[in-house]
Amino acid sequence: MASNSSAASLPYHEPGITTILIQGSFLVILNVINTILDNTVYCGLLGQIFVGVAWGGPGAKWLSESTEEAIVQLGYLGLILLVYEGGLSTSFASLKANLLLSIAVAITGISVPIGLSFVLQGLAGATPLQAFAAGAALCSTSLGTTFTVLGTSGLTQSRLGVVLTSAAMMDDVVGLVMVQVISNLGGSSSSFSATTVIRPVFVSLAFAVLIPLACRLIVKPATLFLNKHREANPSGPMQRFLVMRQTAFFIQTAVLLGFVAGGSFAGTSNLFTAYLAGASISWWDTE
């Protein structure tokens, strides 16, 4: 009976001084390194990566595996919020003006690594599948790194920032498709399914097309209707409710969670849908 009750809940144990010192120094040094590098060379994220390597499995192994798993999970939540912030800072005027350039950058970032991996295939004695997998791994863009560096340097809303962020999102969608292709090609031929490969493509295209249409055809008319009602009743309950900061927080949180959950279950990248959520809120605020 005691074992069943203990398994049903997590027992509390006071952490030892070694654990406290390791985790405390990890958090402190992370912030110190990040602040120093951000204020000098705008690459605090790089320093945090090296600190994680030093404290984690590749280095001294001071952090337990369960701690590393918890940090990874919390870090991914932070990555979603970081990409969402990038969507909030999107300038649609700059995006429209530089769309062709962004597509060219994305195509270059995908084709060059894959082409180079096939060129060097003979030197490593690799198979075509291995060469394709290596190229796909090199062409994937780190959205967290992109948004962190651009945000730290203040280039998010510049032309360079708009081109890089939009190209990074395109690479992320293509990278998701490549993962599906490689996983299917690496398995048995009987398990290969074209639906598994093309599903992320069409789901991503559907999100990219249907969300702007929904914003234009549904959200905008509904917002105009609410604004007219608010102007007619400036002291009414609707006006008081909509001007509350908690209302804005609730709406943005609901939109972000809805987009991320919908994208994940539909089969596309949740980082892509997080960016679309931020961009939709940005459009809603400016329009």
C-alpha positions as a Markdown table, in Angstrom:
| # | Residue | x | y | z |
|---|---|---|---|---|
| 1 | Met | 0.0 | 0.0 | 0.0 |
| 2 | Ala | 2.8 | 2.4 | 0.8 |
| 3 | Ser | 4.5 | 1.8 | -2.5 |
| 4 | Asn | 1.2 | 2.4 | -4.4 |
| 5 | Ser | 0.7 | 5.7 | -2.6 |
| 6 | Ser | 4.2 | 6.8 | -3.1 |
| 7 | Ala | 4.0 | 6.0 | -6.9 |
| 8 | Ala | 0.8 | 8.1 | -7.1 |
| 9 | Ser | 2.5 | 11.3 | -6.2 |
| 10 | Leu | 6.0 | 12.9 | -6.3 |
| 11 | Pro | 7.5 | 12.7 | -2.8 |
| 12 | Tyr | 9.2 | 15.9 | -1.5 |
| 13 | His | 12.9 | 15.6 | -0.8 |
| 14 | Glu | 15.1 | 18.6 | 0.1 |
| 15 | Pro | 17.8 | 18.9 | -2.5 |
| 16 | Gly | 21.3 | 18.4 | -1.4 |
| 17 | Ile | 23.8 | 21.3 | -1.2 |
| 18 | Thr | 25.6 | 19.9 | -4.3 |
| 19 | Thr | 22.5 | 20.1 | -6.4 |
| 20 | Ile | 21.7 | 23.6 | -5.1 |
| 21 | Leu | 25.2 | 24.8 | -6.0 |
| 22 | Ile | 25.3 | 23.2 | -9.4 |
| 23 | Gln | 21.9 | 24.5 | -10.5 |
| 24 | Gly | 22.4 | 27.9 | -8.9 |
| 25 | Ser | 25.7 | 28.4 | -10.5 |
| 26 | Phe | 24.2 | 27.2 | -13.8 |
| 27 | Leu | 21.5 | 29.8 | -13.7 |
| 28 | Val | 23.7 | 32.6 | -12.6 |
| 29 | Ile | 26.5 | 32.0 | -15.1 |
| 30 | Leu | 23.9 | 31.6 | -17.9 |
| 31 | Asn | 22.6 | 35.1 | -17.2 |
| 32 | Val | 26.1 | 36.7 | -16.6 |
| 33 | Ile | 27.5 | 35.2 | -19.9 |
| 34 | Asn | 24.4 | 36.2 | -21.8 |
| 35 | Thr | 24.5 | 39.8 | -20.5 |
| 36 | Ile | 28.2 | 40.2 | -21.3 |
| 37 | Leu | 28.1 | 38.8 | -24.8 |
| 38 | Asp | 24.8 | 40.6 | -25.7 |
| 39 | Asn | 26.3 | 43.9 | -24.7 |
| 40 | Thr | 29.6 | 43.3 | -26.6 |
| 41 | Val | 29.1 | 41.1 | -29.6 |
| 42 | Tyr | 25.3 | 40.5 | -29.7 |
| 43 | Cys | 25.7 | 36.7 | -29.4 |
| 44 | Gly | 24.6 | 35.9 | -25.8 |
| 45 | Leu | 22.9 | 32.8 | -27.1 |
| 46 | Leu | 26.2 | 31.3 | -28.2 |
| 47 | Gly | 27.6 | 31.7 | -24.7 |
| 48 | Gln | 24.5 | 30.0 | -23.2 |
| 49 | Ile | 25.0 | 27.1 | -25.5 |
| 50 | Phe | 28.6 | 26.6 | -24.3 |
| 51 | Val | 27.5 | 26.9 | -20.7 |
| 52 | Gly | 24.9 | 24.2 | -21.3 |
| 53 | Val | 27.5 | 22.0 | -22.9 |
| 54 | Ala | 29.9 | 22.5 | -20.0 |
| 55 | Trp | 27.3 | 21.7 | -17.3 |
| 56 | Gly | 25.3 | 19.0 | -19.2 |
| 57 | Gly | 25.9 | 15.6 | -20.7 |
| 58 | Pro | 28.6 | 16.5 | -23.3 |
| 59 | Gly | 30.7 | 18.2 | -20.6 |
| 60 | Ala | 31.0 | 17.7 | -16.8 |
| 61 | Lys | 27.6 | 15.9 | -16.5 |
| 62 | Trp | 26.8 | 18.0 | -13.4 |
| 63 | Leu | 23.1 | 18.2 | -14.4 |
| 64 | Ser | 21.0 | 15.0 | -14.1 |
| 65 | Glu | 19.2 | 13.6 | -17.1 |
| 66 | Ser | 15.8 | 14.5 | -15.5 |
| 67 | Thr | 17.0 | 18.1 | -15.0 |
| 68 | Glu | 18.2 | 18.3 | -18.6 |
| 69 | Glu | 14.8 | 17.0 | -19.9 |
| 70 | Ala | 12.9 | 19.6 | -17.8 |
| 71 | Ile | 15.2 | 22.4 | -19.1 |
| 72 | Val | 14.7 | 21.3 | -22.7 |
| 73 | Gln | 10.9 | 21.3 | -22.3 |
| 74 | Leu | 10.9 | 24.7 | -20.6 |
| 75 | Gly | 13.3 | 26.0 | -23.2 |
| 76 | Tyr | 11.1 | 24.9 | -26.0 |
| 77 | Leu | 8.2 | 26.8 | -24.5 |
| 78 | Gly | 10.6 | 29.8 | -24.5 |
| 79 | Leu | 11.4 | 29.1 | -28.2 |
| 80 | Ile | 7.7 | 29.2 | -29.1 |
| 81 | Leu | 7.3 | 32.5 | -27.3 |
| 82 | Leu | 10.5 | 33.9 | -29.0 |
| 83 | Val | 9.1 | 33.0 | -32.4 |
| 84 | Tyr | 5.7 | 34.4 | -31.4 |
| 85 | Glu | 7.5 | 37.7 | -30.5 |
| 86 | Gly | 9.2 | 37.7 | -33.9 |
| 87 | Gly | 5.8 | 37.4 | -35.5 |
| 88 | Leu | 4.5 | 40.3 | -33.4 |
| 89 | Ser | 7.3 | 42.5 | -34.7 |
| 90 | Thr | 6.7 | 41.6 | -38.3 |
| 91 | Ser | 6.4 | 44.6 | -40.7 |
| 92 | Phe | 4.0 | 43.6 | -43.4 |
| 93 | Ala | 4.9 | 46.5 | -45.7 |
| 94 | Ser | 8.6 | 45.4 | -45.6 |
| 95 | Leu | 7.6 | 41.7 | -46.0 |
| 96 | Lys | 5.6 | 42.4 | -49.2 |
| 97 | Ala | 8.4 | 44.6 | -50.6 |
| 98 | Asn | 11.0 | 41.9 | -50.0 |
| 99 | Leu | 9.1 | 38.7 | -50.5 |
| 100 | Leu | 10.9 | 37.7 | -53.7 |
| 101 | Leu | 14.3 | 38.3 | -52.0 |
| 102 | Ser | 13.2 | 36.2 | -49.0 |
| 103 | Ile | 12.2 | 33.4 | -51.3 |
| 104 | Ala | 15.6 | 33.6 | -53.0 |
| 105 | Val | 17.4 | 33.5 | -49.7 |
| 106 | Ala | 15.4 | 30.5 | -48.5 |
| 107 | Ile | 16.0 | 28.6 | -51.8 |
| 108 | Thr | 19.8 | 29.3 | -51.5 |
| 109 | Gly | 19.8 | 28.2 | -47.9 |
| 110 | Ile | 18.2 | 24.9 | -48.9 |
| 111 | Ser | 19.8 | 24.1 | -52.3 |
| 112 | Val | 23.4 | 24.9 | -51.5 |
| 113 | Pro | 23.9 | 22.6 | -48.5 |
| 114 | Ile | 22.1 | 19.7 | -50.2 |
| 115 | Gly | 24.1 | 20.2 | -53.5 |
| 116 | Leu | 27.4 | 20.5 | -51.5 |
| 117 | Ser | 26.6 | 17.2 | -49.7 |
| 118 | Phe | 26.1 | 15.4 | -53.0 |
| 119 | Val | 29.3 | 16.9 | -54.4 |
| 120 | Leu | 31.3 | 15.6 | -51.4 |
| 121 | Gln | 29.5 | 12.3 | -51.3 |
| 122 | Gly | 32.4 | 10.4 | -53.0 |
| 123 | Leu | 35.0 | 11.7 | -50.5 |
| 124 | Ala | 33.1 | 10.3 | -47.5 |
| 125 | Gly | 31.9 | 7.1 | -49.3 |
| 126 | Ala | 28.3 | 7.9 | -48.3 |
| 127 | Thr | 25.1 | 6.7 | -49.9 |
| 128 | Pro | 22.8 | 9.1 | -51.7 |
| 129 | Leu | 20.4 | 8.9 | -48.8 |
| 130 | Gln | 23.1 | 9.7 | -46.3 |
| 131 | Ala | 24.2 | 12.7 | -48.5 |
| 132 | Phe | 20.6 | 13.9 | -48.6 |
| 133 | Ala | 20.2 | 13.6 | -44.9 |
| 134 | Ala | 23.5 | 15.5 | -44.3 |
| 135 | Gly | 22.4 | 18.3 | -46.6 |
| 136 | Ala | 18.9 | 18.4 | -45.0 |
| 137 | Ala | 20.5 | 18.7 | -41.6 |
| 138 | Leu | 22.7 | 21.6 | -42.7 |
| 139 | Cys | 19.9 | 23.5 | -44.5 |
| 140 | Ser | 17.6 | 23.7 | -41.5 |
| 141 | Thr | 17.5 | 27.1 | -39.9 |
| 142 | Ser | 17.5 | 27.7 | -36.2 |
| 143 | Leu | 14.6 | 30.0 | -35.6 |
| 144 | Gly | 15.6 | 30.6 | -32.0 |
| 145 | Thr | 19.1 | 31.7 | -33.1 |
| 146 | Thr | 17.7 | 33.9 | -35.8 |
| 147 | Phe | 15.2 | 35.8 | -33.6 |
| 148 | Thr | 17.6 | 36.0 | -30.7 |
| 149 | Val | 20.4 | 37.6 | -32.7 |
| 150 | Leu | 18.1 | 39.9 | -34.6 |
| 151 | Gly | 16.3 | 41.0 | -31.4 |
| 152 | Thr | 19.5 | 41.6 | -29.5 |
| 153 | Ser | 21.1 | 43.6 | -32.3 |
| 154 | Gly | 17.9 | 45.6 | -32.9 |
| 155 | Leu | 17.6 | 44.5 | -36.5 |
| 156 | Thr | 14.2 | 42.7 | -36.3 |
| 157 | Gln | 12.2 | 45.4 | -38.1 |
| 158 | Ser | 15.0 | 46.3 | -40.6 |
| 159 | Arg | 15.0 | 45.0 | -44.2 |
| 160 | Leu | 17.7 | 42.5 | -43.2 |
| 161 | Gly | 15.7 | 41.2 | -40.3 |
| 162 | Val | 12.5 | 40.9 | -42.3 |
| 163 | Val | 14.3 | 39.0 | -45.1 |
| 164 | Leu | 16.1 | 36.6 | -42.7 |
| 165 | Thr | 13.0 | 35.9 | -40.5 |
| 166 | Ser | 10.7 | 35.1 | -43.5 |
| 167 | Ala | 13.4 | 33.0 | -45.1 |
| 168 | Ala | 14.0 | 31.1 | -41.8 |
| 169 | Met | 10.3 | 30.3 | -41.6 |
| 170 | Met | 10.3 | 29.0 | -45.2 |
| 171 | Asp | 13.3 | 26.8 | -44.4 |
| 172 | Asp | 11.6 | 25.5 | -41.2 |
| 173 | Val | 8.6 | 24.3 | -43.2 |
| 174 | Val | 10.8 | 22.7 | -45.9 |
| 175 | Gly | 12.9 | 21.2 | -43.1 |
| 176 | Leu | 9.9 | 19.6 | -41.6 |
| 177 | Val | 9.0 | 18.0 | -45.0 |
| 178 | Met | 12.6 | 16.7 | -45.4 |
| 179 | Val | 12.4 | 15.1 | -42.0 |
| 180 | Gln | 9.4 | 13.2 | -43.1 |
| 181 | Val | 11.1 | 12.2 | -46.4 |
| 182 | Ile | 14.2 | 10.9 | -44.7 |
| 183 | Ser | 12.3 | 9.0 | -42.0 |
| 184 | Asn | 10.2 | 7.3 | -44.7 |
| 185 | Leu | 13.2 | 6.5 | -47.0 |
| 186 | Gly | 15.1 | 5.2 | -44.0 |
| 187 | Gly | 12.4 | 2.7 | -43.1 |
| 188 | Ser | 11.1 | -0.3 | -45.0 |
| 189 | Ser | 9.6 | 0.3 | -48.5 |
| 190 | Ser | 6.3 | -1.2 | -47.3 |
| 191 | Ser | 5.9 | 1.6 | -44.7 |
| 192 | Phe | 6.6 | 4.4 | -47.2 |
| 193 | Ser | 3.5 | 6.7 | -47.6 |
| 194 | Ala | 3.3 | 9.6 | -49.9 |
| 195 | Thr | 0.7 | 11.1 | -47.6 |
| 196 | Thr | 3.2 | 11.3 | -44.8 |
| 197 | Val | 5.5 | 13.3 | -47.0 |
| 198 | Ile | 3.2 | 15.7 | -48.7 |
| 199 | Arg | 0.9 | 16.3 | -45.7 |
| 200 | Pro | 3.2 | 18.9 | -44.0 |
| 201 | Val | 3.5 | 20.7 | -47.3 |
| 202 | Phe | -0.3 | 21.1 | -47.8 |
| 203 | Val | -1.0 | 21.7 | -44.2 |
| 204 | Ser | 1.6 | 24.5 | -44.1 |
| 205 | Leu | 0.3 | 26.0 | -47.3 |
| 206 | Ala | -3.3 | 25.8 | -45.9 |
| 207 | Phe | -2.2 | 27.7 | -42.8 |
| 208 | Ala | -0.3 | 30.3 | -44.8 |
| 209 | Val | -3.3 | 30.9 | -47.1 |
| 210 | Leu | -6.4 | 30.3 | -44.9 |
| 211 | Ile | -5.2 | 32.4 | -41.9 |
| 212 | Pro | -4.8 | 35.6 | -43.9 |
| 213 | Leu | -8.1 | 35.0 | -45.6 |
| 214 | Ala | -9.8 | 34.4 | -42.2 |
| 215 | Cys | -8.2 | 37.6 | -40.9 |
| 216 | Arg | -9.4 | 39.6 | -43.9 |
| 217 | Leu | -12.9 | 38.1 | -44.2 |
| 218 | Ile | -13.8 | 37.3 | -40.6 |
| 219 | Val | -11.6 | 39.1 | -38.1 |
| 220 | Lys | -11.6 | 42.5 | -39.8 |
| 221 | Pro | -15.4 | 42.8 | -40.2 |
| 222 | Ala | -16.0 | 41.5 | -36.6 |
| 223 | Thr | -13.4 | 44.1 | -35.3 |
| 224 | Leu | -15.1 | 46.9 | -37.2 |
| 225 | Phe | -18.5 | 45.9 | -35.8 |
| 226 | Leu | -17.1 | 45.8 | -32.3 |
| 227 | Asn | -15.4 | 49.2 | -32.8 |
| 228 | Lys | -18.7 | 50.7 | -33.9 |
| 229 | His | -20.5 | 49.3 | -30.9 |
| 230 | Arg | -17.7 | 50.7 | -28.6 |
| 231 | Glu | -18.0 | 54.1 | -30.1 |
| 232 | Ala | -21.7 | 54.1 | -29.7 |
| 233 | Asn | -21.4 | 53.0 | -26.0 |
| 234 | Pro | -18.1 | 54.5 | -24.8 |
| 235 | Ser | -18.9 | 53.7 | -21.1 |
| 236 | Gly | -20.6 | 50.4 | -21.7 |
| 237 | Pro | -19.5 | 47.0 | -20.4 |
| 238 | Met | -18.0 | 45.9 | -23.7 |
| 239 | Gln | -15.7 | 48.9 | -23.8 |
| 240 | Arg | -14.6 | 48.4 | -20.2 |
| 241 | Phe | -13.9 | 44.7 | -20.9 |
| 242 | Leu | -12.0 | 45.2 | -24.1 |
| 243 | Val | -9.7 | 47.9 | -22.7 |
| 244 | Met | -8.5 | 45.7 | -19.9 |
| 245 | Arg | -4.9 | 44.4 | -20.1 |
| 246 | Gln | -6.1 | 41.0 | -18.9 |
| 247 | Thr | -8.4 | 40.8 | -22.0 |
| 248 | Ala | -5.5 | 41.4 | -24.4 |
| 249 | Phe | -3.4 | 38.8 | -22.5 |
| 250 | Phe | -6.3 | 36.3 | -22.7 |
| 251 | Ile | -6.9 | 36.9 | -26.4 |
| 252 | Gln | -3.2 | 36.6 | -27.4 |
| 253 | Thr | -2.7 | 33.5 | -25.2 |
| 254 | Ala | -5.8 | 31.8 | -26.7 |
| 255 | Val | -4.7 | 32.6 | -30.3 |
| 256 | Leu | -1.1 | 31.4 | -29.7 |
| 257 | Leu | -2.3 | 28.1 | -28.0 |
| 258 | Gly | -4.9 | 27.5 | -30.6 |
| 259 | Phe | -2.5 | 28.0 | -33.5 |
| 260 | Val | 0.2 | 25.9 | -32.0 |
| 261 | Ala | -2.1 | 23.1 | -31.0 |
| 262 | Gly | -3.9 | 23.2 | -34.4 |
| 263 | Gly | -0.6 | 23.1 | -36.3 |
| 264 | Ser | 0.8 | 20.3 | -34.3 |
| 265 | Phe | -2.3 | 18.1 | -34.6 |
| 266 | Ala | -2.6 | 18.9 | -38.3 |
| 267 | Gly | 1.0 | 18.0 | -39.1 |
| 268 | Thr | 2.9 | 21.2 | -39.6 |
| 269 | Ser | 5.6 | 22.9 | -37.5 |
| 270 | Asn | 4.3 | 24.5 | -34.3 |
| 271 | Leu | 7.0 | 27.1 | -34.6 |
| 272 | Phe | 5.6 | 28.1 | -38.0 |
| 273 | Thr | 2.1 | 28.4 | -36.5 |
| 274 | Ala | 3.5 | 30.4 | -33.5 |
| 275 | Tyr | 5.0 | 32.9 | -36.0 |
| 276 | Leu | 1.7 | 33.1 | -37.9 |
| 277 | Ala | -0.1 | 33.7 | -34.5 |
| 278 | Gly | 2.2 | 36.6 | -33.8 |
| 279 | Ala | 1.9 | 38.0 | -37.3 |
| 280 | Ser | -1.9 | 37.8 | -37.1 |
| 281 | Ile | -2.0 | 39.7 | -33.8 |
| 282 | Ser | 0.4 | 42.3 | -35.3 |
| 283 | Trp | -1.8 | 42.7 | -38.4 |
| 284 | Trp | -4.9 | 42.9 | -36.2 |
| 285 | Asp | -3.3 | 45.7 | -34.1 |
| 286 | Thr | -2.1 | 47.7 | -37.0 |
| 287 | Glu | -5.2 | 47.3 | -39.2 |
